[in-house]
Amino acid sequence: MSATERRQPALTSSRWSISRGLVTVGIAVIALFVVSALFAPSSVSQGALLGMLPFAAVLSCVGLGQMLVVQQGGIDLSIPGAVSLSIVVVSRIPNGDDSLLVPAVLLAVGLAVLAGLLNGLLIGRLGLNAIIATLGTNALLFAVVLGISGGSPTTTTRLLRDVAGGLSFGIPNSVFFALAAFLLVTVLVKKTVAGRRFEAVGANPVAARATGLRVRTHQAAAYVWAQLLYCLAGILLAGITAQPTAFQGNAYLIPAVAVVVLGGTSLLGGRGFPLATVVAALFLSQLDQFVLAAGVPFAVRSIIQAAALAVGVALYTIDWAGLRARLGSRQRVGAAA
């Protein structure tokens, strides 16, 4: 077992397994809803929940995409440009014409694949630093966004508003899309041979390469799948907001990393936890709803998101046992001296 996997303890039995991240973030969600009901009841009203869940679904899709990249020990900073480009394509190109929505969606998917292949080529094949490469891709995507939209918002089609922003059985349709994305990622990563190889490559690339696995191919594929999930998030967001801006994706970079880390996926790579990531997206979305209802300024809300990211890094990335052992060893040496 690799060092990364040892830092991801789970509660197990012969029939099921629960990651520590899922337990932690699950308890945090329950506590948050209790606190919300006590101190900001309006944040848990039916209307507030129906307004929060679509954005939690969007964040879930973005978080799942980032999780796949982080599993390979990478990071994707092209999320703002990827989400914004999908929004602009499916809103600007149809220009209110429902008959052009499907071609626009297909174009958005095609551009997402190209962006993923670019990231995969730069990082997986050429070995460039993930931060530098994805920042460059993000700048390129925003150039396309500005070229298509001119930076101005556009009203989405009625069909997209009904599909992405409507309700079915009293539940926002976006939740069903996010659930489908979660199930797809879970099945592919956890229940298939290719998925187990994917996790093995992320946990220990050196050992995976020694066993004949195509490490660079798996790393590159992570960025392609991630871009497809960002594309889905952008399409949903365009339908939910009805009149999105050309820079709507800017709000999802830090939260995307935060939900991955809060869900227990190590930034060093290895195992990923899709369910915990989705629950963490619900946590952050409700936290945002709570502080909004409490009248907290937007700047403080951003600080809270950053604090959540810091807590996640501290919980799941830092080797606290090793740190305590080193500190204890130094104290014993100092006492002996």
C-alpha positions as CSV (number, residue, x, y, z in Angstrom):
1,M,0.0,0.0,0.0
2,S,1.4,3.4,-0.9
3,A,1.9,6.3,1.5
4,T,-1.0,8.2,-0.1
5,E,-3.4,5.3,0.5
6,R,-2.2,5.0,4.1
7,R,-3.3,8.6,4.6
8,Q,-6.8,7.7,3.5
9,P,-8.2,5.5,6.3
10,A,-11.7,4.1,5.9
11,L,-14.3,2.4,8.1
12,T,-14.7,-1.0,6.7
13,S,-16.6,-4.2,7.1
14,S,-16.9,-7.3,4.9
15,R,-19.7,-5.7,2.9
16,W,-19.1,-2.0,2.7
17,S,-16.5,0.7,3.1
18,I,-16.9,4.3,4.2
19,S,-14.0,6.8,3.8
20,R,-13.0,9.1,6.7
21,G,-13.7,12.0,4.4
22,L,-17.3,11.0,3.9
23,V,-17.8,10.6,7.6
24,T,-16.3,13.9,8.4
25,V,-18.1,15.9,5.7
26,G,-21.3,14.1,6.4
27,I,-21.2,15.1,10.0
28,A,-20.3,18.7,9.0
29,V,-23.4,18.8,6.6
30,I,-25.7,17.7,9.4
31,A,-24.2,20.1,11.9
32,L,-24.5,22.9,9.3
33,F,-28.2,22.3,8.6
34,V,-28.9,22.3,12.4
35,V,-27.0,25.6,12.9
36,S,-28.8,27.0,9.8
37,A,-32.2,26.1,11.2
38,L,-31.3,27.6,14.6
39,F,-29.6,30.9,13.6
40,A,-30.8,31.5,10.0
41,P,-34.1,29.6,9.4
42,S,-34.7,31.4,6.1
43,S,-31.6,29.5,4.7
44,V,-33.4,26.1,5.1
45,S,-36.8,27.1,3.8
46,Q,-38.2,25.3,0.8
47,G,-37.5,28.3,-1.5
48,A,-33.9,28.6,-0.2
49,L,-33.2,24.9,-0.7
50,L,-34.7,24.9,-4.2
51,G,-32.4,27.9,-4.9
52,M,-29.3,26.3,-3.4
53,L,-29.6,22.7,-4.8
54,P,-29.0,23.7,-8.5
55,F,-25.8,25.5,-7.6
56,A,-24.7,22.5,-5.4
57,A,-25.3,20.3,-8.5
58,V,-23.1,22.5,-10.6
59,L,-20.4,22.5,-8.0
60,S,-20.6,18.7,-7.7
61,C,-19.9,18.4,-11.5
62,V,-17.0,20.7,-11.3
63,G,-15.7,19.0,-8.2
64,L,-15.9,15.6,-9.7
65,G,-13.8,16.8,-12.7
66,Q,-11.2,18.3,-10.4
67,M,-11.2,15.1,-8.4
68,L,-10.2,13.1,-11.4
69,V,-7.2,15.4,-12.1
70,V,-6.2,15.5,-8.4
71,Q,-6.2,11.7,-8.3
72,Q,-3.3,11.8,-10.8
73,G,-1.4,14.2,-8.6
74,G,-2.3,17.2,-10.8
75,I,-4.4,20.3,-10.5
76,D,-6.6,22.0,-13.1
77,L,-6.7,25.8,-13.0
78,S,-8.6,26.1,-16.3
79,I,-12.0,25.6,-14.6
80,P,-13.1,29.3,-14.9
81,G,-12.4,29.4,-18.7
82,A,-13.9,25.9,-19.3
83,V,-17.1,26.7,-17.5
84,S,-17.4,30.1,-19.0
85,L,-16.8,28.9,-22.5
86,S,-19.6,26.2,-22.2
87,I,-21.9,28.9,-20.9
88,V,-21.2,31.3,-23.8
89,V,-21.4,28.6,-26.5
90,V,-24.8,27.3,-25.4
91,S,-26.3,30.8,-24.8
92,R,-24.7,33.0,-27.4
93,I,-24.8,30.7,-30.4
94,P,-28.5,29.7,-30.2
95,N,-29.3,33.3,-29.4
96,G,-32.8,32.3,-28.2
97,D,-33.5,29.8,-30.9
98,D,-34.3,26.4,-29.4
99,S,-33.6,24.5,-32.7
100,L,-29.9,25.6,-32.4
101,L,-29.4,24.4,-28.8
102,V,-28.4,20.8,-29.6
103,P,-25.7,21.9,-32.2
104,A,-24.5,24.4,-29.6
105,V,-24.2,21.7,-26.9
106,L,-22.3,19.4,-29.3
107,L,-20.0,22.3,-30.1
108,A,-19.4,22.9,-26.4
109,V,-18.6,19.2,-25.9
110,G,-16.2,19.3,-28.8
111,L,-14.4,22.3,-27.5
112,A,-14.2,20.7,-24.0
113,V,-12.6,17.6,-25.5
114,L,-10.1,19.8,-27.4
115,A,-9.3,21.7,-24.1
116,G,-8.8,18.5,-22.3
117,L,-6.5,17.1,-25.0
118,L,-4.5,20.3,-24.9
119,N,-4.0,20.0,-21.1
120,G,-3.3,16.3,-21.5
121,L,-0.7,16.9,-24.1
122,L,1.0,19.7,-22.2
123,I,1.1,17.8,-18.9
124,G,0.8,14.1,-19.6
125,R,2.9,14.0,-22.7
126,L,5.3,17.0,-22.6
127,G,5.6,16.9,-18.8
128,L,4.9,20.5,-18.2
129,N,4.0,21.8,-14.7
130,A,0.2,21.4,-14.2
131,I,-0.3,24.9,-12.8
132,I,1.5,26.6,-15.6
133,A,-0.1,24.5,-18.3
134,T,-3.7,24.8,-17.1
135,L,-3.3,28.5,-16.5
136,G,-2.2,28.9,-20.1
137,T,-5.2,26.8,-21.3
138,N,-7.4,29.0,-19.1
139,A,-6.2,32.1,-20.7
140,L,-6.7,30.6,-24.2
141,L,-10.3,29.6,-23.3
142,F,-11.1,33.0,-22.0
143,A,-9.8,34.4,-25.3
144,V,-12.3,32.3,-27.1
145,V,-15.0,33.4,-24.7
146,L,-14.3,37.0,-25.4
147,G,-14.2,36.3,-29.1
148,I,-17.6,34.7,-29.1
149,S,-19.4,36.9,-26.6
150,G,-17.6,40.2,-26.5
151,G,-17.8,40.0,-22.7
152,S,-21.6,40.7,-22.6
153,P,-24.3,38.5,-21.1
154,T,-26.9,36.7,-23.3
155,T,-30.3,35.2,-22.4
156,T,-30.4,31.4,-22.8
157,T,-33.0,29.6,-24.8
158,R,-36.3,28.6,-23.2
159,L,-35.6,25.0,-23.8
160,L,-32.4,25.1,-21.8
161,R,-34.1,27.0,-19.0
162,D,-36.8,24.3,-18.9
163,V,-34.3,21.4,-19.0
164,A,-31.6,22.7,-16.7
165,G,-33.5,25.1,-14.6
166,G,-36.8,23.4,-14.3
167,L,-38.3,21.0,-11.7
168,S,-39.2,17.3,-11.9
169,F,-41.1,15.7,-8.9
170,G,-40.4,18.9,-7.0
171,I,-36.6,18.5,-7.4
172,P,-34.4,20.7,-9.6
173,N,-33.5,19.0,-12.9
174,S,-29.9,19.9,-12.4
175,V,-29.8,17.6,-9.4
176,F,-30.6,14.6,-11.6
177,F,-27.8,15.6,-14.1
178,A,-25.4,15.8,-11.2
179,L,-26.5,12.5,-9.9
180,A,-26.0,10.9,-13.3
181,A,-22.5,12.4,-13.5
182,F,-21.7,11.1,-10.0
183,L,-22.9,7.6,-10.9
184,L,-21.0,7.6,-14.1
185,V,-17.7,8.6,-12.4
186,T,-18.3,6.2,-9.5
187,V,-18.9,3.2,-11.8
188,L,-16.0,4.0,-14.2
189,V,-13.5,4.7,-11.4
190,K,-14.5,2.2,-8.8
191,K,-16.1,-0.7,-10.7
192,T,-14.1,-1.1,-13.9
193,V,-10.6,-2.5,-14.6
194,A,-9.7,0.7,-16.3
195,G,-10.8,2.7,-13.2
196,R,-8.7,0.6,-10.9
197,R,-5.7,1.1,-13.1
198,F,-6.4,4.8,-13.1
199,E,-6.3,4.9,-9.3
200,A,-3.2,2.7,-9.3
201,V,-1.4,5.2,-11.6
202,G,-2.3,8.1,-9.3
203,A,-1.3,6.3,-6.2
204,N,2.2,5.3,-7.4
205,P,3.2,6.4,-10.9
206,V,6.6,4.8,-10.6
207,A,5.2,1.4,-9.7
208,A,2.5,1.7,-12.3
209,R,5.1,2.4,-15.0
210,A,7.1,-0.6,-13.9
211,T,4.1,-2.9,-14.3
212,G,3.5,-1.7,-17.8
213,L,0.7,0.8,-17.3
214,R,0.5,3.8,-19.5
215,V,1.0,6.5,-16.9
216,R,1.0,9.5,-19.2
217,T,-2.1,8.3,-21.0
218,H,-4.0,8.0,-17.8
219,Q,-2.8,11.4,-16.7
220,A,-3.8,13.0,-20.0
221,A,-7.2,11.2,-19.9
222,A,-8.0,12.7,-16.5
223,Y,-7.9,16.2,-18.0
224,V,-10.2,15.2,-20.9
225,W,-12.9,13.7,-18.6
226,A,-12.5,16.7,-16.3
227,Q,-13.2,19.1,-19.1
228,L,-16.4,17.2,-20.1
229,L,-17.6,17.5,-16.5
230,Y,-16.8,21.2,-16.5
231,C,-18.8,21.5,-19.8
232,L,-21.8,19.8,-18.2
233,A,-21.5,22.2,-15.2
234,G,-21.4,25.2,-17.6
235,I,-24.4,24.0,-19.6
236,L,-26.4,23.5,-16.4
237,L,-25.4,26.9,-15.0
238,A,-26.4,28.6,-18.3
239,G,-29.9,27.2,-17.9
240,I,-30.2,27.9,-14.2
241,T,-29.2,31.5,-14.3
242,A,-31.1,32.2,-17.6
243,Q,-28.9,35.3,-18.3
244,P,-25.3,34.3,-17.4
245,T,-22.3,36.5,-17.7
246,A,-19.3,35.6,-19.8
247,F,-17.2,35.2,-16.7
248,Q,-19.6,33.1,-14.6
249,G,-17.0,30.3,-14.2
250,N,-14.6,32.5,-12.1
251,A,-16.6,31.6,-9.0
252,Y,-15.8,27.9,-9.2
253,L,-12.0,27.6,-9.0
254,I,-11.4,27.7,-5.2
255,P,-14.7,25.8,-4.4
256,A,-13.8,23.1,-6.8
257,V,-10.5,22.4,-5.1
258,A,-12.1,22.8,-1.7
259,V,-14.8,20.1,-2.2
260,V,-12.2,17.7,-3.5
261,V,-10.0,18.2,-0.5
262,L,-12.9,18.2,2.0
263,G,-14.1,15.0,0.4
264,G,-10.8,13.3,1.4
265,T,-8.9,13.1,-1.9
266,S,-5.3,13.8,-1.3
267,L,-3.6,16.5,-3.3
268,L,-0.7,14.0,-3.7
269,G,-2.9,11.7,-5.8
270,G,-4.3,8.2,-5.3
271,R,-7.8,7.2,-4.4
272,G,-10.7,9.5,-5.1
273,F,-14.0,9.7,-3.2
274,P,-16.8,10.8,-5.5
275,L,-19.7,10.5,-2.9
276,A,-17.7,12.5,-0.4
277,T,-16.9,15.1,-3.0
278,V,-20.6,15.5,-3.9
279,V,-21.5,15.8,-0.2
280,A,-18.8,18.4,0.3
281,A,-20.3,20.4,-2.6
282,L,-23.6,20.3,-0.7
283,F,-21.8,21.5,2.4
284,L,-20.1,24.5,0.7
285,S,-23.3,25.5,-1.1
286,Q,-25.4,25.4,2.1
287,L,-22.6,27.3,3.9
288,D,-22.8,30.0,1.3
289,Q,-26.6,30.1,1.7
290,F,-26.2,30.3,5.4
291,V,-23.7,33.2,5.5
292,L,-25.8,35.0,2.8
293,A,-28.9,34.7,5.0
294,A,-26.9,35.9,8.0
295,G,-25.9,39.0,6.0
296,V,-22.2,38.3,5.8
297,P,-20.4,40.4,3.2
298,F,-19.2,38.7,0.0
299,A,-15.5,39.2,0.9
300,V,-16.1,37.2,4.2
301,R,-17.8,34.5,2.2
302,S,-14.7,34.1,0.0
303,I,-12.5,33.9,3.2
304,I,-14.8,31.2,4.5
305,Q,-14.3,29.2,1.3
306,A,-10.6,29.6,1.6
307,A,-10.7,28.5,5.2
308,A,-12.7,25.4,4.3
309,L,-10.0,24.6,1.8
310,A,-7.3,25.1,4.4
311,V,-9.1,22.8,6.8
312,G,-9.4,20.1,4.2
313,V,-5.7,20.3,3.4
314,A,-4.9,20.1,7.1
315,L,-7.1,17.1,7.7
316,Y,-6.2,14.9,4.8
317,T,-2.9,16.0,3.3
318,I,-0.7,16.7,6.3
319,D,0.8,13.6,7.9
320,W,-0.2,14.5,11.5
321,A,1.1,11.2,13.0
322,G,4.5,11.6,11.4
323,L,4.5,15.3,12.5
324,R,3.7,14.4,16.1
325,A,6.4,11.7,16.0
326,R,9.0,14.1,14.8
327,L,8.0,16.7,17.4
328,G,8.1,14.1,20.1
329,S,11.5,12.9,19.0
330,R,12.9,16.5,19.1
331,Q,11.4,17.0,22.6
332,R,13.1,13.8,23.9
333,V,16.4,14.8,22.3
334,G,16.1,18.3,23.9
335,A,15.2,16.8,27.3
336,A,18.2,14.4,27.1
337,A,20.5,17.3,26.3
